[in-house]
Amino acid sequence: MKKMIWMGLFCLSWSFIANAEISSAATPLPVKYTYQVLAERGHNTRLFTQGLVLDQGTFYETSGLYGRSMLVSYPETEPLGKWIRKATRFNQQKALAPRYFAEGLTLFDNKLYLLTWQEGTVFVYDRADFTLLKQMTYSGEGWGLAHTDDALIRSDGSHRLYFHAPEDFAITKTIHVLEQGRPVQKLNELEFINGFIWANVWHEDRLVQIDADNGTVVGSLDLSALVARVDVASSESVLNGIAYDATQDALWITGKNWPSMYKIKLIISE
């Protein structure tokens, strides 16, 4: 009897493995992207970049760390030389209370939504003058933030993405991000572009393009060569920051405490 049970479990295990392999093989390989650098500009090295947004010629950015977290805005077209010669002059700047660690940021319905890391709080600011409009609570960690036409999307450093209602931050949907059947952990900064979610993978020097309906990774962009161009002193000065330039269908890319930002055009590898 024990032998029959063991044989049954053995067959079930091999059946599961075979089905998983078939499922993985049936999943199309992610598109491999490369890029062309269209422009380079300065970036304030004080900014421990968490979230990055570009809208109507203005960057909005969150900078993390306890006691140093802040929300800032600055113009897209600031001459590069000026940024090198002196510290960035922000259009707006708002410091968070020392107990908060600022994380992801998105601009939705003319309001800036700002996540906190482990404090379970999302702040909502007026984009014009950074007046605090309200704050909401949630469970778990906050890493990256983006939005669709009707929902906010949050990462928490795992392979899961959470869709939230903008009015009360209630979770409306959760997707699991898989690349060839394997979970993609450490999803960080997010940007929603033309129906797809783009995400930084923390400490991997790459972006992944995600199907917003089912979490499948459909594209991958290796930015290790770009990262190698950046002179940084800390191992935590990692790639983090994606802002979409709709006028040129391009991405602005930067990182934590980076001295530069790069505008890149994506190209599908042959």
N, C-alpha and C positions, 0 to 999 in steps of 0.2 A: 504493500500500500504506500509506504514512504517513497519507494522508488518511483511509483506512478505519479505521486504528487510532485516529486523533484523534477521528473521528466516534463510534467505539465508546465511547471514554472520556467524550466529551461527553454521550452518552446515559446512561451509567452514573452520571455526576455528577448529572444532572438527576433521574434515577430515585431516587438516594439522598436528594436534597433533598426531592423530593415525598413519599417515604415518611416522612422525618423530620417533615415538616409534618403529614402525616396522623396519625402517631403522636402528635405534640404536641396536635393538635386533638382526638384521641380521649381524651386524658387530661382528666378533669374538673378544672375550676378549683378551687383550694383554697378551702375555706370561709373567709370573712372573719369574724373575731371582733372584737367590741369588749368592753368590760368596765365593771363597776361597782366603785368602791372601797368595800370594806366596813369597812376599818380602816386606821389608820396608826399606826406606833410608831417609836421611836428605833432607830438602828443605830450601832454604834461606828465612828467615822470612821477609826480606826486600821486597820480590817479591809479589806485589799485583796482583796475577795471573789472566791473561785474556785469553791468548792462550798458548797451550802446544803442542809441536810436538816432536816425537822421530824418528830419522833416522840415521842408521848406527852407533849406539852407542853414539849418541849425542842428548841431549835435546836442543830444541830451545824454548824460552819462552818470552812472552811479559808481562810487568808489567805496570799497569795503574797509574792513578792520574796525575793531572796537575802539572807540574814542576818536576815530578819524573818518568815520563814514559820512558821505555827503552826496548830494545831488547837484549837478552843475549843468550849465549850458554854455555853448560857445559856437562861433560862426564856422561854417564849413570852409569858407573862402579866405580865411586868415593867411596872409603870406607866410611861406615856410621860413624865410629868413627872420621874421619877427619872432616866431616861436622859438627859434634857436637862441636868439640874443637875450631873451628875458622870459620870465615865467608867464604862463598863459594868463590872460585877463579874461575871466569868465563873464558872460552876460548876466548870469544868475548863479547864485551859490547858496545852498541850504545845508547846514550841518544837521546830522541826526543826533539824538541824545546818545551819550556814551554807551548805554546798555544795548544799543542796536547795532547790528552788523548788516550794512546795506548789501543787497544782492541784485537780482534781475530787475529789469526795467522795461516797460512798454508804454507806448502812447496810444490810447484808445478813447474815442469819442472826445477828443480834445483834453483829455486828462491823463496825467502820468501816474501809472501804477508801479509802486516800488516794493519789492519783496524784502523781507529780512531773513537771515540765515536760520537761526534756531529760536527766534523769538515769537514765531507764530503770528506775525503781524504783517499786513500789507497796507501801505500808506497810499492815499490817493491825493494828488496835488493838481492844482490848476497849472496848466502848462505855461501860462503867460507870466505869472509872478510867483509861482511855487507856494501859493497859499494852500495849507492843508485843508482839504475838503472833508475827508473822513478817513477812518481806519477800520479795517476788518481783520478777523482772526481766521486761522486755519491750523490744521494739525500737520505735523511733520516739518521737514526742512524746506527752505526756499533757496533755489540756485538760479535758474534762468526763467525768463518770462517773455512771452510773445502773445499775439492774439490773431484770431480769425475775424470774420465779420461779426460774429456774435458771441465769442467766447475767449477767455484768457487761457493761456497754456503755461503750465508750470513744470519745471524739472526739479528733482530733489537729490541729484547725484547718483540715482540708481538708473535702471533701464526703463523706468516708468515715466510717462508724461500724463499730467492731470489737466483736464479741461474744467474751467471754473466759470460760473455765471458772474458777469461783471458787477451786478448790483449788490450781491451779498457774498460772493466768493465761494458759493456752494459748489461742490464737485458734481459735474454733470456726466463725465465720462473719463475713463482711464484706458490708456493704451500701453502695450508692452513693446518696446523697440527691439527688434530682432534683425540681425544681419546674417543671412544664410542660416537661419534657425537658431542662432546664438544670441543671447542677450547682450546689448551694448550698454555697459555700465558707465557711470560717471558722466552722464549727459549734463551739460552746464548751460552756458549762454545760448539763447534761442532767438531765431528770427523766422517769421512766417512769410514765405515768398512764393507768389504764384501758385498757391494751393499746396505747397510742401513746407514742412518744418525743417529748418537747417539748425544743426546743433554743434557746438564745440564739444569734443570729448576731452575731458580734463587730463592734462599731461600726455596727450597723444599727438599733438601738432597736426590735427586733422579735423575736418568738418564732415558730418554725415547729413545726407538728404533723406528725409523720412516721409513716408506716406502718412498723411494725417488721419486717414480713416482706419488703418489697421496696424500702423507702427512698423511696417517693413522698411528697412533701409534700401533705398533705390539708387543712391548715389554716394560717392565718397570723394573727398578732396584732400590730397596730401599737401600740407603747407610747411613741411619740415625745411625745405630750401629757403622759404621766406623767413621762417623763424631763425634760421642760421645767420641771416643778415643782421639781426638785431643784437645790439650790445647791451646785455643785461647782467646784473651782478648776482641776482638771486635765482635759485632753482624754482621759486614760486612765481617768478615773473613769466608766467605761461601765456600762451595764446588764449585770449578771451575777449570777445567783442566783435559782433557782427552787426553791421548797419547796412540796409539795402538802399541803394541809390536808384530809384525808379526811372529817373531821366536817362540814365545810361545803361540800365539793366546790369548794374555792377554792385560789388560788395566793398564796403570799407571794412578793413580788418585791423585789429590792434591787439594788445595784450596788457597784462598787469604791469604797471610802471614802465611800459615801453616808451622810448623817445620818439617813436614814429607811428604813423598810420599809413596803410596802403589801400589804394583803390584798385581792385582786381576785376578782370573780366573772365568769366568762366568759359572754358573750352572743353568739349568732350574729347577725351583721348581716343586715338585711332586704335 
